[in-house]
Amino acid sequence: MNVPETAAVWQFVADVHGASERLRDAADPDFPLALLGDNLNLVDYHDLSGVAAKVLSPDDIARILSTLAEHGPAEALDLAGELFFDHPEKMAHARVEIRRQYEELARVLPPRAVVLHGNVDWPDLLAEAVPDGYADVRVMDVAGVRVGFLSGTGAYPFSMNLPGEETDRHYAEKLWSLGPVDVLCTHFPPAVEGVTFDEVARRDEGGGTMLRDYILETKPRLHLFGHIHNPRVAETRLGSTLLKNVGGFRYHGRVHAIDLARI
């Protein structure tokens, strides 16, 4: 990967979902890297691999996913509880696998990295694995550019009440605590038509109205996010702010190098 020689260049990705070796090969270790959430491969919808496969049968995983798609999160949560969440021994086994994936991720990160949690992440285990890089809420100065980082998501239509998800109120409180920034980096996308629609899943995954409101009021120059792996709209503007999806890394393998001083 050819990255221009400037101190303000950062690399951005989201939705690594366990593809640590691919990330090591794709990113330039000489430049800072920001991972904008969903670092964990909890379950890959394409081949059913991931943490869930360590504790559930393929049939059980398929039942949960089909229930989510056909009947919504309430019924899917009931089934997931029956098969997984309500079993302490399965949860303990899952945490061992989650910790292993995060340790693999930590080994491939460059010296300068910021790591956010997304909806499928376990924030406590991620923070344990990358204590210096993990950020729940953080503001950094990069060559005079004020960059805000915010982990997690608010509510969205297919939420499964995972540890990386929060109430809209709490997420909004964290967001506004950043103050005005030049560049906003989140996992969650703003609620903007097209931006939140996944072309492969063929559904609107939802986004944050609080993000939309924040952007329209504070006017950052750039908002980077993930969560939507195959967006109908990958780049657009909301008012004067450029919105850019840097997600879907596990499936597309793309690292986005951006000179923050030139946005």
C-alpha positions in Angstrom: 0.0 0.0 0.0 1.5 3.4 -1.1 0.8 6.0 1.6 2.1 9.6 1.1 4.8 10.9 3.4 3.0 13.2 5.8 2.4 13.1 9.6 -1.3 13.8 9.1 -2.0 10.6 7.1 -4.0 8.0 8.9 -5.4 4.7 7.8 -9.0 3.8 8.5 -11.0 0.6 8.4 -14.1 -0.8 10.0 -15.6 -4.3 10.2 -12.4 -6.3 10.4 -14.5 -9.1 11.9 -11.6 -11.4 12.8 -9.6 -10.9 9.6 -6.4 -9.9 11.5 -3.9 -11.5 9.1 -5.6 -9.8 6.1 -5.3 -6.5 8.0 -1.6 -7.0 8.7 -1.0 -7.5 5.0 -3.2 -4.6 3.8 -2.1 -1.8 6.3 1.2 0.1 6.3 2.8 -0.4 9.7 4.6 3.0 9.4 1.3 5.0 9.5 -1.3 5.2 12.3 -4.3 3.0 11.9 -7.9 3.6 13.2 -10.2 0.6 13.5 -13.8 1.9 13.6 -15.4 -1.1 15.3 -16.7 -4.6 14.8 -13.3 -6.2 15.2 -14.8 -9.5 16.4 -16.1 -12.3 14.1 -19.1 -13.3 16.2 -20.8 -15.0 13.2 -20.1 -14.7 9.5 -23.4 -14.7 7.7 -21.8 -16.2 4.6 -20.2 -19.3 6.1 -21.4 -19.3 9.7 -17.8 -19.2 11.0 -16.8 -17.2 14.1 -17.2 -17.3 17.9 -20.7 -18.7 17.7 -19.4 -21.7 15.8 -17.3 -22.6 18.7 -20.3 -23.1 21.0 -23.3 -23.7 18.8 -24.0 -26.1 15.9 -24.4 -24.8 12.4 -28.1 -25.6 12.6 -28.6 -23.6 15.7 -26.8 -20.6 14.3 -28.8 -20.8 11.1 -32.0 -20.9 13.2 -31.1 -17.7 15.0 -30.2 -15.9 11.9 -33.3 -17.0 10.0 -35.5 -16.0 12.9 -33.9 -12.6 13.0 -34.5 -12.1 9.3 -38.0 -13.4 9.2 -39.5 -12.5 12.6 -37.3 -9.7 14.0 -34.9 -9.3 17.0 -37.4 -10.0 19.7 -38.0 -13.6 18.7 -34.4 -14.1 17.7 -33.3 -12.9 21.1 -35.5 -15.4 22.8 -34.0 -18.2 20.7 -30.5 -16.9 21.3 -31.1 -16.9 25.0 -32.4 -20.4 24.9 -29.4 -21.7 22.9 -26.6 -19.4 24.1 -26.9 -16.4 26.3 -28.6 -18.2 29.2 -25.9 -20.8 29.4 -23.0 -19.7 31.6 -20.7 -22.4 30.4 -21.2 -21.5 26.7 -20.7 -17.8 27.5 -17.5 -18.6 29.3 -16.3 -20.7 26.3 -17.2 -17.8 24.0 -15.2 -15.3 26.0 -12.1 -17.5 25.7 -12.5 -17.4 21.9 -13.2 -13.6 21.9 -10.1 -13.0 23.9 -8.1 -15.1 21.5 -9.3 -13.1 18.5 -8.5 -9.8 20.2 -5.0 -11.0 21.1 -4.5 -11.9 17.4 -5.7 -8.4 16.4 -3.4 -6.8 18.9 -0.3 -8.6 17.5 -0.9 -7.1 14.0 -1.6 -3.5 14.9 1.0 -0.8 14.1 2.6 1.1 17.0 0.1 3.9 16.6 -3.5 2.7 16.6 -6.9 3.7 17.8 -9.4 0.9 18.2 -13.2 1.5 18.7 -15.7 -1.1 19.6 -18.7 -1.8 17.4 -22.0 -3.5 18.1 -20.6 -7.0 17.9 -17.6 -6.3 20.1 -17.1 -7.1 23.8 -15.7 -3.8 25.0 -14.1 -5.1 28.3 -12.1 -7.8 26.5 -11.1 -5.5 23.6 -9.8 -2.9 26.2 -7.9 -5.7 27.9 -6.2 -6.8 24.7 -5.3 -3.3 23.4 -5.2 -1.1 26.5 -3.3 1.7 24.9 -5.2 1.9 21.7 -8.8 1.2 22.8 -11.0 4.3 22.9 -14.6 4.5 24.0 -14.7 8.4 23.7 -11.6 10.2 22.7 -10.5 13.5 21.0 -7.1 13.8 19.4 -5.1 16.6 17.8 -3.6 15.4 14.5 -1.4 18.1 12.9 -3.9 20.8 14.1 -7.0 18.7 13.1 -9.4 17.9 15.9 -10.4 14.2 15.5 -13.2 12.7 17.6 -13.5 9.0 18.1 -16.7 7.3 19.5 -17.3 3.6 20.0 -20.5 1.6 19.9 -24.0 2.1 18.4 -27.3 3.4 19.4 -30.5 1.4 18.7 -31.0 0.0 15.2 -33.6 -2.4 13.7 -31.7 -5.7 14.0 -30.1 -5.1 17.4 -29.4 -8.3 19.4 -28.6 -6.5 22.7 -24.9 -7.2 22.4 -22.4 -5.6 24.8 -21.3 -3.0 22.1 -24.8 -1.6 21.8 -26.2 1.2 23.9 -29.4 3.2 24.4 -29.8 6.1 22.1 -29.7 8.4 25.1 -26.3 7.2 26.4 -24.8 7.1 22.9 -26.0 10.7 22.3 -24.5 11.8 25.6 -21.1 10.4 24.6 -21.4 11.9 21.2 -22.1 15.5 22.4 -19.4 15.2 25.0 -16.8 15.3 22.1 -17.7 18.9 21.4 -17.1 20.2 17.9 -14.5 18.3 15.9 -13.1 18.6 12.4 -13.2 14.8 11.8 -15.7 12.5 13.4 -14.9 8.7 13.5 -17.6 6.3 14.7 -18.8 2.8 14.0 -22.4 3.8 13.7 -23.5 5.6 10.5 -25.8 8.6 10.6 -29.4 8.1 9.7 -29.2 9.3 6.1 -31.2 7.6 3.2 -29.0 5.2 1.2 -26.1 5.4 3.6 -27.7 2.8 5.9 -29.0 0.5 3.2 -27.0 -2.8 2.7 -27.2 -4.0 -0.9 -26.3 -7.6 -0.1 -28.5 -8.0 2.9 -31.2 -6.0 1.0 -32.4 -4.1 4.0 -31.9 -0.8 5.8 -29.7 -1.5 8.8 -30.5 1.8 10.4 -28.3 4.6 11.7 -28.2 7.3 14.3 -30.5 10.3 14.2 -28.3 11.8 16.9 -25.4 11.6 14.6 -27.3 13.3 11.8 -28.3 16.1 14.3 -24.8 16.5 15.6 -23.3 16.8 12.1 -25.8 19.3 11.0 -25.2 21.5 14.1 -21.4 21.2 14.6 -20.5 20.8 10.9 -17.4 18.5 11.0 -15.5 18.5 7.7 -15.5 14.6 7.5 -17.4 11.8 9.1 -15.9 8.3 8.8 -17.9 5.2 9.9 -18.6 1.5 9.2 -21.3 -0.9 10.2 -22.8 -1.2 6.7 -20.7 -3.7 4.8 -22.1 -3.1 1.3 -23.7 0.4 1.3 -26.0 1.6 -1.4 -24.3 5.0 -0.8 -20.7 4.8 0.3 -19.9 8.5 0.1 -22.1 11.6 0.1 -22.6 14.9 1.9 -24.8 15.9 4.8 -24.8 19.7 4.7 -21.2 20.7 4.4 -19.9 17.4 5.9 -18.4 14.6 3.7 -19.8 11.2 4.9 -17.5 8.3 4.0 -18.1 4.6 4.8 -14.8 2.8 5.5 -16.4 -0.5 6.5 -16.7 -4.1 5.3 -13.0 -4.8 5.6 -13.4 -8.6 6.2 -15.2 -8.9 2.8 -13.4 -6.2 0.7 -10.0 -5.8 2.3 -9.7 -2.1 1.6 -7.7 0.3 3.9 -8.6 4.0 3.4 -5.5 6.3 3.7 -6.6 9.9 4.3 -4.4 13.0 4.8 -6.4 14.7 7.5 -4.6 18.0 6.9 -6.0 18.1 3.4 -9.7 17.4 3.9 
